[in-house]
């Protein structure tokens, strides 16, 4: 398991945006831990055309904190 910190993709609103509310995304945001092999789409408007797949501990300057209920 990887520890996910503020500013990293796993806690960003754009991480797995199509999967908001699904158990694996909720678990990452509440426990701040993610499996090492997990990747998700980055749907940040600036990055979406690139079809990026990121890990929960990836990061960029476009970080937007996820809502607590998402």
PDB file of N, CA, C and O in Angstrom:
ATOM      1  N   UNK A   1       0.841  -1.190   0.000  1.00  0.00           N
ATOM      2  CA  UNK A   1       0.000   0.000   0.000  1.00  0.00           C
ATOM      3  C   UNK A   1       0.885   1.253   0.000  1.00  0.00           C
ATOM      4  O   UNK A   1       1.950   1.296   0.616  1.00  0.00           O
ATOM      5  N   UNK A   2       0.403   2.247  -0.705  1.00  0.00           N
ATOM      6  CA  UNK A   2       1.068   3.556  -0.741  1.00  0.00           C
ATOM      7  C   UNK A   2       0.307   4.536   0.125  1.00  0.00           C
ATOM      8  O   UNK A   2      -0.924   4.536   0.128  1.00  0.00           O
ATOM      9  N   UNK A   3       1.028   5.377   0.864  1.00  0.00           N
ATOM     10  CA  UNK A   3       0.393   6.426   1.652  1.00  0.00           C
ATOM     11  C   UNK A   3       0.184   7.642   0.746  1.00  0.00           C
ATOM     12  O   UNK A   3       1.127   8.113   0.111  1.00  0.00           O
ATOM     13  N   UNK A   4      -1.043   8.148   0.686  1.00  0.00           N
ATOM     14  CA  UNK A   4      -1.395   9.272  -0.180  1.00  0.00           C
ATOM     15  C   UNK A   4      -1.485  10.541   0.661  1.00  0.00           C
ATOM     16  O   UNK A   4      -2.161  10.558   1.690  1.00  0.00           O
ATOM     17  N   UNK A   5      -0.812  11.598   0.230  1.00  0.00           N
ATOM     18  CA  UNK A   5      -0.776  12.855   0.964  1.00  0.00           C
ATOM     19  C   UNK A   5      -1.519  13.948   0.208  1.00  0.00           C
ATOM     20  O   UNK A   5      -1.760  13.837  -0.994  1.00  0.00           O
ATOM     21  N   UNK A   6      -1.876  15.004   0.931  1.00  0.00           N
ATOM     22  CA  UNK A   6      -2.502  16.164   0.289  1.00  0.00           C
ATOM     23  C   UNK A   6      -1.607  16.636  -0.850  1.00  0.00           C
ATOM     24  O   UNK A   6      -0.385  16.697  -0.710  1.00  0.00           O
ATOM     25  N   UNK A   7      -2.224  16.968  -1.968  1.00  0.00           N
ATOM     26  CA  UNK A   7      -1.493  17.429  -3.139  1.00  0.00           C
ATOM     27  C   UNK A   7      -1.203  16.319  -4.136  1.00  0.00           C
ATOM     28  O   UNK A   7      -0.735  16.586  -5.243  1.00  0.00           O
ATOM     29  N   UNK A   8      -1.479  15.067  -3.752  1.00  0.00           N
ATOM     30  CA  UNK A   8      -1.246  13.952  -4.661  1.00  0.00           C
ATOM     31  C   UNK A   8      -2.562  13.548  -5.331  1.00  0.00           C
ATOM     32  O   UNK A   8      -3.646  13.837  -4.825  1.00  0.00           O
ATOM     33  N   UNK A   9      -2.445  12.888  -6.458  1.00  0.00           N
ATOM     34  CA  UNK A   9      -3.604  12.577  -7.291  1.00  0.00           C
ATOM     35  C   UNK A   9      -4.726  11.826  -6.575  1.00  0.00           C
ATOM     36  O   UNK A   9      -5.898  12.100  -6.833  1.00  0.00           O
ATOM     37  N   UNK A  10      -4.412  10.917  -5.712  1.00  0.00           N
ATOM     38  CA  UNK A  10      -5.445  10.135  -5.043  1.00  0.00           C
ATOM     39  C   UNK A  10      -6.431  10.965  -4.253  1.00  0.00           C
ATOM     40  O   UNK A  10      -7.555  10.529  -4.008  1.00  0.00           O
ATOM     41  N   UNK A  11      -6.022  12.162  -3.848  1.00  0.00           N
ATOM     42  CA  UNK A  11      -6.900  13.054  -3.088  1.00  0.00           C
ATOM     43  C   UNK A  11      -7.400  14.227  -3.927  1.00  0.00           C
ATOM     44  O   UNK A  11      -7.987  15.174  -3.405  1.00  0.00           O
ATOM     45  N   UNK A  12      -7.157  14.149  -5.234  1.00  0.00           N
ATOM     46  CA  UNK A  12      -7.589  15.208  -6.153  1.00  0.00           C
ATOM     47  C   UNK A  12      -8.978  14.898  -6.714  1.00  0.00           C
ATOM     48  O   UNK A  12      -9.318  13.738  -6.947  1.00  0.00           O
ATOM     49  N   UNK A  13      -9.755  15.921  -6.923  1.00  0.00           N
ATOM     50  CA  UNK A  13     -11.107  15.775  -7.466  1.00  0.00           C
ATOM     51  C   UNK A  13     -11.107  15.158  -8.866  1.00  0.00           C
ATOM     52  O   UNK A  13     -12.114  14.586  -9.283  1.00  0.00           O
ATOM     53  N   UNK A  14     -10.005  15.265  -9.589  1.00  0.00           N
ATOM     54  CA  UNK A  14      -9.942  14.768 -10.964  1.00  0.00           C
ATOM     55  C   UNK A  14      -9.464  13.326 -11.058  1.00  0.00           C
ATOM     56  O   UNK A  14      -9.480  12.746 -12.144  1.00  0.00           O
ATOM     57  N   UNK A  15      -9.039  12.735  -9.944  1.00  0.00           N
ATOM     58  CA  UNK A  15      -8.562  11.346  -9.930  1.00  0.00           C
ATOM     59  C   UNK A  15      -9.762  10.411  -9.978  1.00  0.00           C
ATOM     60  O   UNK A  15     -10.581  10.394  -9.059  1.00  0.00           O
ATOM     61  N   UNK A  16      -9.862   9.644 -11.041  1.00  0.00           N
ATOM     62  CA  UNK A  16     -10.971   8.699 -11.161  1.00  0.00           C
ATOM     63  C   UNK A  16     -12.323   9.384 -11.151  1.00  0.00           C
ATOM     64  O   UNK A  16     -13.293   8.853 -10.610  1.00  0.00           O
ATOM     65  N   UNK A  17     -12.386  10.555 -11.747  1.00  0.00           N
ATOM     66  CA  UNK A  17     -13.608  11.374 -11.721  1.00  0.00           C
ATOM     67  C   UNK A  17     -14.837  10.615 -12.208  1.00  0.00           C
ATOM     68  O   UNK A  17     -15.944  10.863 -11.729  1.00  0.00           O
ATOM     69  N   UNK A  18     -14.661   9.701 -13.145  1.00  0.00           N
ATOM     70  CA  UNK A  18     -15.781   8.887 -13.627  1.00  0.00           C
ATOM     71  C   UNK A  18     -16.207   7.835 -12.607  1.00  0.00           C
ATOM     72  O   UNK A  18     -17.251   7.199 -12.754  1.00  0.00           O
ATOM     73  N   UNK A  19     -15.387   7.660 -11.575  1.00  0.00           N
ATOM     74  CA  UNK A  19     -15.651   6.633 -10.564  1.00  0.00           C
ATOM     75  C   UNK A  19     -15.975   7.232  -9.194  1.00  0.00           C
ATOM     76  O   UNK A  19     -16.012   6.506  -8.201  1.00  0.00           O
ATOM     77  N   UNK A  20     -16.211   8.547  -9.126  1.00  0.00           N
ATOM     78  CA  UNK A  20     -16.542   9.174  -7.839  1.00  0.00           C
ATOM     79  C   UNK A  20     -17.663   8.406  -7.161  1.00  0.00           C
ATOM     80  O   UNK A  20     -18.651   8.039  -7.797  1.00  0.00           O
ATOM     81  N   UNK A  21     -17.503   8.170  -5.882  1.00  0.00           N
ATOM     82  CA  UNK A  21     -18.513   7.455  -5.119  1.00  0.00           C
ATOM     83  C   UNK A  21     -18.312   5.954  -5.114  1.00  0.00           C
ATOM     84  O   UNK A  21     -18.909   5.255  -4.295  1.00  0.00           O
ATOM     85  N   UNK A  22     -17.466   5.436  -6.027  1.00  0.00           N
ATOM     86  CA  UNK A  22     -17.184   4.006  -6.030  1.00  0.00           C
ATOM     87  C   UNK A  22     -16.234   3.675  -4.885  1.00  0.00           C
ATOM     88  O   UNK A  22     -15.404   4.491  -4.485  1.00  0.00           O
ATOM     89  N   UNK A  23     -16.373   2.480  -4.378  1.00  0.00           N
ATOM     90  CA  UNK A  23     -15.682   2.082  -3.150  1.00  0.00           C
ATOM     91  C   UNK A  23     -14.173   2.308  -3.188  1.00  0.00           C
ATOM     92  O   UNK A  23     -13.605   2.799  -2.212  1.00  0.00           O
ATOM     93  N   UNK A  24     -13.514   1.963  -4.286  1.00  0.00           N
ATOM     94  CA  UNK A  24     -12.055   2.095  -4.293  1.00  0.00           C
ATOM     95  C   UNK A  24     -11.610   3.552  -4.209  1.00  0.00           C
ATOM     96  O   UNK A  24     -10.587   3.838  -3.586  1.00  0.00           O
ATOM     97  N   UNK A  25     -12.339   4.473  -4.812  1.00  0.00           N
ATOM     98  CA  UNK A  25     -11.988   5.890  -4.742  1.00  0.00           C
ATOM     99  C   UNK A  25     -12.292   6.433  -3.346  1.00  0.00           C
ATOM    100  O   UNK A  25     -11.494   7.188  -2.791  1.00  0.00           O
ATOM    101  N   UNK A  26     -13.420   6.063  -2.784  1.00  0.00           N
ATOM    102  CA  UNK A  26     -13.785   6.502  -1.430  1.00  0.00           C
ATOM    103  C   UNK A  26     -12.744   6.010  -0.424  1.00  0.00           C
ATOM    104  O   UNK A  26     -12.323   6.763   0.454  1.00  0.00           O
ATOM    105  N   UNK A  27     -12.327   4.745  -0.551  1.00  0.00           N
ATOM    106  CA  UNK A  27     -11.337   4.176   0.369  1.00  0.00           C
ATOM    107  C   UNK A  27     -10.026   4.951   0.309  1.00  0.00           C
ATOM    108  O   UNK A  27      -9.426   5.225   1.348  1.00  0.00           O
ATOM    109  N   UNK A  28      -9.580   5.302  -0.872  1.00  0.00           N
ATOM    110  CA  UNK A  28      -8.332   6.065  -1.011  1.00  0.00           C
ATOM    111  C   UNK A  28      -8.464   7.406  -0.305  1.00  0.00           C
ATOM    112  O   UNK A  28      -7.549   7.833   0.399  1.00  0.00           O
ATOM    113  N   UNK A  29      -9.588   8.063  -0.487  1.00  0.00           N
ATOM    114  CA  UNK A  29      -9.771   9.397   0.088  1.00  0.00           C
ATOM    115  C   UNK A  29      -9.990   9.368   1.597  1.00  0.00           C
ATOM    116  O   UNK A  29      -9.617  10.321   2.282  1.00  0.00           O
ATOM    117  N   UNK A  30     -10.573   8.321   2.125  1.00  0.00           N
ATOM    118  CA  UNK A  30     -10.799   8.259   3.574  1.00  0.00           C
ATOM    119  C   UNK A  30      -9.604   7.686   4.321  1.00  0.00           C
ATOM    120  O   UNK A  30      -9.240   8.190   5.384  1.00  0.00           O
ATOM    121  N   UNK A  31      -8.994   6.645   3.783  1.00  0.00           N
ATOM    122  CA  UNK A  31      -7.856   6.005   4.464  1.00  0.00           C
ATOM    123  C   UNK A  31      -6.509   6.597   4.059  1.00  0.00           C
ATOM    124  O   UNK A  31      -5.500   6.371   4.727  1.00  0.00           O
ATOM    125  N   UNK A  32      -6.498   7.343   2.978  1.00  0.00           N
ATOM    126  CA  UNK A  32      -5.288   7.913   2.404  1.00  0.00           C
ATOM    127  C   UNK A  32      -4.240   6.833   2.141  1.00  0.00           C
ATOM    128  O   UNK A  32      -3.047   7.027   2.373  1.00  0.00           O
ATOM    129  N   UNK A  33      -4.718   5.700   1.654  1.00  0.00           N
ATOM    130  CA  UNK A  33      -3.861   4.597   1.225  1.00  0.00           C
ATOM    131  C   UNK A  33      -4.400   4.042  -0.082  1.00  0.00           C
ATOM    132  O   UNK A  33      -5.609   4.015  -0.314  1.00  0.00           O
ATOM    133  N   UNK A  34      -3.484   3.602  -0.929  1.00  0.00           N
ATOM    134  CA  UNK A  34      -3.887   3.047  -2.226  1.00  0.00           C
ATOM    135  C   UNK A  34      -2.977   1.895  -2.605  1.00  0.00           C
ATOM    136  O   UNK A  34      -1.789   1.904  -2.281  1.00  0.00           O
ATOM    137  N   UNK A  35      -3.528   0.901  -3.290  1.00  0.00           N
ATOM    138  CA  UNK A  35      -2.679  -0.185  -3.794  1.00  0.00           C
ATOM    139  C   UNK A  35      -1.644   0.356  -4.780  1.00  0.00           C
ATOM    140  O   UNK A  35      -1.932   1.266  -5.557  1.00  0.00           O
ATOM    141  N   UNK A  36      -0.453  -0.206  -4.740  1.00  0.00           N
ATOM    142  CA  UNK A  36       0.635   0.255  -5.610  1.00  0.00           C
ATOM    143  C   UNK A  36       0.300   0.127  -7.087  1.00  0.00           C
ATOM    144  O   UNK A  36       0.723   0.956  -7.892  1.00  0.00           O
ATOM    145  N   UNK A  37      -0.453  -0.903  -7.450  1.00  0.00           N
ATOM    146  CA  UNK A  37      -0.710  -1.162  -8.875  1.00  0.00           C
ATOM    147  C   UNK A  37      -1.905  -0.388  -9.437  1.00  0.00           C
ATOM    148  O   UNK A  37      -2.156  -0.442 -10.641  1.00  0.00           O
ATOM    149  N   UNK A  38      -2.641   0.325  -8.594  1.00  0.00           N
ATOM    150  CA  UNK A  38      -3.837   1.031  -9.052  1.00  0.00           C
ATOM    151  C   UNK A  38      -3.480   2.269  -9.871  1.00  0.00           C
ATOM    152  O   UNK A  38      -2.661   3.088  -9.455  1.00  0.00           O
ATOM    153  N   UNK A  39      -4.107   2.395 -11.041  1.00  0.00           N
ATOM    154  CA  UNK A  39      -4.024   3.619 -11.832  1.00  0.00           C
ATOM    155  C   UNK A  39      -5.442   4.047 -12.188  1.00  0.00           C
ATOM    156  O   UNK A  39      -6.352   3.221 -12.265  1.00  0.00           O
ATOM    157  N   UNK A  40      -5.613   5.323 -12.398  1.00  0.00           N
ATOM    158  CA  UNK A  40      -6.904   5.893 -12.772  1.00  0.00           C
ATOM    159  C   UNK A  40      -6.678   6.961 -13.827  1.00  0.00           C
ATOM    160  O   UNK A  40      -5.559   7.441 -14.010  1.00  0.00           O
ATOM    161  N   UNK A  41      -7.745   7.329 -14.516  1.00  0.00           N
ATOM    162  CA  UNK A  41      -7.677   8.426 -15.478  1.00  0.00           C
ATOM    163  C   UNK A  41      -7.554   9.746 -14.747  1.00  0.00           C
ATOM    164  O   UNK A  41      -8.173   9.951 -13.702  1.00  0.00           O
ATOM    165  N   UNK A  42      -6.742  10.648 -15.308  1.00  0.00           N
ATOM    166  CA  UNK A  42      -6.693  12.028 -14.824  1.00  0.00           C
ATOM    167  C   UNK A  42      -7.607  12.831 -15.736  1.00  0.00           C
ATOM    168  O   UNK A  42      -7.342  12.971 -16.930  1.00  0.00           O
ATOM    169  N   UNK A  43      -8.663  13.345 -15.176  1.00  0.00           N
ATOM    170  CA  UNK A  43      -9.631  14.087 -15.996  1.00  0.00           C
ATOM    171  C   UNK A  43      -9.575  15.595 -15.766  1.00  0.00           C
ATOM    172  O   UNK A  43     -10.547  16.308 -16.015  1.00  0.00           O
ATOM    173  N   UNK A  44      -8.430  16.067 -15.292  1.00  0.00           N
ATOM    174  CA  UNK A  44      -8.231  17.511 -15.180  1.00  0.00           C
ATOM    175  C   UNK A  44      -8.414  18.097 -16.579  1.00  0.00           C
ATOM    176  O   UNK A  44      -7.852  17.571 -17.539  1.00  0.00           O
ATOM    177  N   UNK A  45      -9.185  19.169 -16.713  1.00  0.00           N
ATOM    178  CA  UNK A  45      -9.474  19.713 -18.054  1.00  0.00           C
ATOM    179  C   UNK A  45      -8.230  19.981 -18.897  1.00  0.00           C
ATOM    180  O   UNK A  45      -8.265  19.837 -20.119  1.00  0.00           O
ATOM    181  N   UNK A  46      -7.150  20.364 -18.260  1.00  0.00           N
ATOM    182  CA  UNK A  46      -5.916  20.652 -18.993  1.00  0.00           C
ATOM    183  C   UNK A  46      -5.217  19.365 -19.457  1.00  0.00           C
ATOM    184  O   UNK A  46      -4.481  19.374 -20.444  1.00  0.00           O
ATOM    185  N   UNK A  47      -5.458  18.244 -18.726  1.00  0.00           N
ATOM    186  CA  UNK A  47      -4.768  17.002 -19.039  1.00  0.00           C
ATOM    187  C   UNK A  47      -5.632  15.971 -19.765  1.00  0.00           C
ATOM    188  O   UNK A  47      -5.098  15.038 -20.365  1.00  0.00           O
ATOM    189  N   UNK A  48      -6.928  16.120 -19.721  1.00  0.00           N
ATOM    190  CA  UNK A  48      -7.843  15.133 -20.292  1.00  0.00           C
ATOM    191  C   UNK A  48      -7.516  14.769 -21.742  1.00  0.00           C
ATOM    192  O   UNK A  48      -7.591  13.590 -22.090  1.00  0.00           O
ATOM    193  N   UNK A  49      -7.158  15.720 -22.596  1.00  0.00           N
ATOM    194  CA  UNK A  49      -6.843  15.346 -23.984  1.00  0.00           C
ATOM    195  C   UNK A  49      -5.634  14.414 -24.103  1.00  0.00           C
ATOM    196  O   UNK A  49      -5.443  13.778 -25.139  1.00  0.00           O
ATOM    197  N   UNK A  50      -4.824  14.332 -23.057  1.00  0.00           N
ATOM    198  CA  UNK A  50      -3.628  13.487 -23.088  1.00  0.00           C
ATOM    199  C   UNK A  50      -3.923  12.040 -22.701  1.00  0.00           C
ATOM    200  O   UNK A  50      -3.072  11.166 -22.861  1.00  0.00           O
ATOM    201  N   UNK A  51      -5.142  11.788 -22.189  1.00  0.00           N
ATOM    202  CA  UNK A  51      -5.523  10.435 -21.747  1.00  0.00           C
ATOM    203  C   UNK A  51      -4.525   9.858 -20.754  1.00  0.00           C
ATOM    204  O   UNK A  51      -4.077   8.721 -20.901  1.00  0.00           O
ATOM    205  N   UNK A  52      -4.177  10.655 -19.736  1.00  0.00           N
ATOM    206  CA  UNK A  52      -3.206  10.231 -18.744  1.00  0.00           C
ATOM    207  C   UNK A  52      -3.783   9.214 -17.772  1.00  0.00           C
ATOM    208  O   UNK A  52      -4.935   9.327 -17.353  1.00  0.00           O
ATOM    209  N   UNK A  53      -2.983   8.225 -17.418  1.00  0.00           N
ATOM    210  CA  UNK A  53      -3.282   7.279 -16.344  1.00  0.00           C
ATOM    211  C   UNK A  53      -2.267   7.584 -15.262  1.00  0.00           C
ATOM    212  O   UNK A  53      -1.065   7.611 -15.528  1.00  0.00           O
ATOM    213  N   UNK A  54      -2.730   7.812 -14.052  1.00  0.00           N
ATOM    214  CA  UNK A  54      -1.852   8.200 -12.952  1.00  0.00           C
ATOM    215  C   UNK A  54      -2.058   7.282 -11.756  1.00  0.00           C
ATOM    216  O   UNK A  54      -3.103   6.645 -11.618  1.00  0.00           O
ATOM    217  N   UNK A  55      -1.053   7.224 -10.900  1.00  0.00           N
ATOM    218  CA  UNK A  55      -1.180   6.506  -9.640  1.00  0.00           C
ATOM    219  C   UNK A  55      -1.718   7.472  -8.594  1.00  0.00           C
ATOM    220  O   UNK A  55      -1.781   8.679  -8.826  1.00  0.00           O
ATOM    221  N   UNK A  56      -2.099   6.942  -7.459  1.00  0.00           N
ATOM    222  CA  UNK A  56      -2.636   7.781  -6.386  1.00  0.00           C
ATOM    223  C   UNK A  56      -1.585   8.718  -5.809  1.00  0.00           C
ATOM    224  O   UNK A  56      -1.935   9.738  -5.216  1.00  0.00           O
ATOM    225  N   UNK A  57      -0.301   8.393  -5.971  1.00  0.00           N
ATOM    226  CA  UNK A  57       0.749   9.256  -5.421  1.00  0.00           C
ATOM    227  C   UNK A  57       1.405  10.131  -6.488  1.00  0.00           C
ATOM    228  O   UNK A  57       2.410  10.789  -6.219  1.00  0.00           O
ATOM    229  N   UNK A  58       0.842  10.141  -7.696  1.00  0.00           N
ATOM    230  CA  UNK A  58       1.302  11.079  -8.722  1.00  0.00           C
ATOM    231  C   UNK A  58       0.847  12.475  -8.307  1.00  0.00           C
ATOM    232  O   UNK A  58       0.093  12.624  -7.346  1.00  0.00           O
ATOM    233  N   UNK A  59       1.300  13.488  -9.022  1.00  0.00           N
ATOM    234  CA  UNK A  59       0.883  14.843  -8.693  1.00  0.00           C
ATOM    235  C   UNK A  59       1.180  15.822  -9.813  1.00  0.00           C
ATOM    236  O   UNK A  59       1.971  15.537 -10.712  1.00  0.00           O
ATOM    237  N   UNK A  60       0.536  16.981  -9.749  1.00  0.00           N
ATOM    238  CA  UNK A  60       0.794  18.058 -10.700  1.00  0.00           C
ATOM    239  C   UNK A  60       0.359  19.373 -10.066  1.00  0.00           C
ATOM    240  O   UNK A  60      -0.160  19.387  -8.950  1.00  0.00           O
ATOM    241  N   UNK A  61       0.566  20.463 -10.769  1.00  0.00           N
ATOM    242  CA  UNK A  61       0.186  21.767 -10.220  1.00  0.00           C
ATOM    243  C   UNK A  61      -1.300  22.086 -10.430  1.00  0.00           C
ATOM    244  O   UNK A  61      -1.755  23.175 -10.078  1.00  0.00           O
ATOM    245  N   UNK A  62      -2.048  21.148 -10.996  1.00  0.00           N
ATOM    246  CA  UNK A  62      -3.487  21.339 -11.198  1.00  0.00           C
ATOM    247  C   UNK A  62      -4.333  20.694 -10.111  1.00  0.00           C
ATOM    248  O   UNK A  62      -5.545  20.552 -10.275  1.00  0.00           O
ATOM    249  N   UNK A  63      -3.713  20.302  -9.002  1.00  0.00           N
ATOM    250  CA  UNK A  63      -4.411  19.622  -7.900  1.00  0.00           C
ATOM    251  C   UNK A  63      -5.606  20.433  -7.400  1.00  0.00           C
ATOM    252  O   UNK A  63      -5.495  21.629  -7.132  1.00  0.00           O
ATOM    253  N   UNK A  64      -6.752  19.756  -7.279  1.00  0.00           N
ATOM    254  CA  UNK A  64      -7.983  20.339  -6.720  1.00  0.00           C
ATOM    255  C   UNK A  64      -8.461  19.354  -5.649  1.00  0.00           C
ATOM    256  O   UNK A  64      -8.802  18.219  -5.983  1.00  0.00           O
ATOM    257  N   UNK A  65      -8.496  19.754  -4.371  1.00  0.00           N
ATOM    258  CA  UNK A  65      -8.908  18.817  -3.334  1.00  0.00           C
ATOM    259  C   UNK A  65     -10.304  18.227  -3.610  1.00  0.00           C
ATOM    260  O   UNK A  65     -11.236  18.944  -3.973  1.00  0.00           O
ATOM    261  N   UNK A  66     -10.417  16.917  -3.430  1.00  0.00           N
ATOM    262  CA  UNK A  66     -11.700  16.262  -3.605  1.00  0.00           C
ATOM    263  C   UNK A  66     -12.630  16.648  -2.468  1.00  0.00           C
ATOM    264  O   UNK A  66     -12.186  16.895  -1.347  1.00  0.00           O
ATOM    265  N   UNK A  67     -13.924  16.699  -2.765  1.00  0.00           N
ATOM    266  CA  UNK A  67     -14.919  16.949  -1.707  1.00  0.00           C
ATOM    267  C   UNK A  67     -14.903  15.781  -0.743  1.00  0.00           C
ATOM    268  O   UNK A  67     -14.629  14.647  -1.136  1.00  0.00           O
ATOM    269  N   UNK A  68     -15.190  16.051   0.495  1.00  0.00           N
ATOM    270  CA  UNK A  68     -15.175  15.011   1.524  1.00  0.00           C
ATOM    271  C   UNK A  68     -16.218  13.946   1.261  1.00  0.00           C
ATOM    272  O   UNK A  68     -16.030  12.799   1.668  1.00  0.00           O
ATOM    273  N   UNK A  69     -17.318  14.284   0.592  1.00  0.00           N
ATOM    274  CA  UNK A  69     -18.395  13.313   0.370  1.00  0.00           C
ATOM    275  C   UNK A  69     -18.302  12.615  -0.983  1.00  0.00           C
ATOM    276  O   UNK A  69     -19.225  11.893  -1.362  1.00  0.00           O
ATOM    277  N   UNK A  70     -17.207  12.813  -1.720  1.00  0.00           N
ATOM    278  CA  UNK A  70     -17.061  12.195  -3.054  1.00  0.00           C
ATOM    279  C   UNK A  70     -16.122  11.021  -3.015  1.00  0.00           C
ATOM    280  O   UNK A  70     -15.884  10.386  -4.042  1.00  0.00           O
TER     281      UNK A  70
END
